[in-house]
Amino acid sequence: MKKWMLALVATAILGTSAAFAQIVVRVAPPPPVVEARPIAPSPRHVWIDGYHRWDGHRYVWVGGRWVIPPRRGGVWIPGHWDRRPGGYIWIQGHWR
């Protein structure tokens, strides 16, 4: 029983630390792509801009999209590349 609990705690700690791991990209991201924004599917939809994603070798453009906020009055805070010592890290977008 003790070994099982120890294994469970170790897995939880390792899983949590992996979630906070950040990849530092030495190459600066390219400028954002100017996209033609299609018509919103409904008045409730919010546009989320596209962004450059690092695939391990190069930046890949992920196109923007219309989404319905998770709650009324939700505001999308866009993700962005943040300059840090040694390169750039991706700060994930989120709802506020």
N, C-alpha and C positions, 0 to 999 in steps of 0.2 A: 504494500500500500504506500509506504514511504517513497519508494522508487518511482511509483506511478505519479504521485503528487509532485515530486521533484522534476520529472520529465514534463509535466503539464506546465509548471511555473517557468521552466527554461524555455519551452516553446512559446509561451505568451510573451516573455521578455524579448526573445529574438524576433518574433513577429512584429512587435511594436517598434523595435529599433529599425527594422527594415523599412517600415512605413515612413520613417523620418529621414531615410537616406537621401542625400541630394547628389546629383551628378553635376559636376562642374565641366562645362564645355568651354574649351579654350578659344574657339572660333566665335566671333561676334555674329549674332543673328542678322539675317538680311532685313531690309525694310519690309513692313507689312505689304501684302498684295492688296491692291484696290479692287474690291469685288463689287459687282452689280448686285444690289440687294433686291431679291424678288419681293413681290407683294406679300404682305403678311397673311397667313392663313385665317387669322381672326384678330379682332382688336385686343384680345388677351395675350397674344404672342409677343415676345420680346426678342429682338435680334441680338445674337451673340457673335461678335466678330471672329473671323478666322485668326489663326496664329501659326507660327512656325514651330514645329515639333522636331526635336533631335532624335534621330533613329539609331544613333550609335556611330554613324559614319558621316551623316550630313543632315541639313535641315530639310524638312518636308512640310509643305503647306497643308494645313487642315482648314477646309473651307468653313465659312460662317454658316449659321443656321438659325431658324426660328424655333423658339421653345416657349412653353407655358411655364411661368414662374411657379415654384413649389407652394407659394402662399400669396395671397392678395397683397399687393404693394411691395413684393420682393424686388430688389434691385441687384442686377448682375454686376459684380466687380470683376473686370476682365483680368485674365492671367497676363503675365509679362515676364520678360527676361530681365534679370537683375544682375548688374555688374558686381562681382565679388573678387577678392584677391585670387588671381590665377585663372579667371574666366567669368562665365555667366551661369546662373542657375535659373531654372524655371519656377516661377511663383504661380501656383495653380489659381485659376479663377474660381469664384464662389458667390453664393447668394447671400445678401445681407437683408 
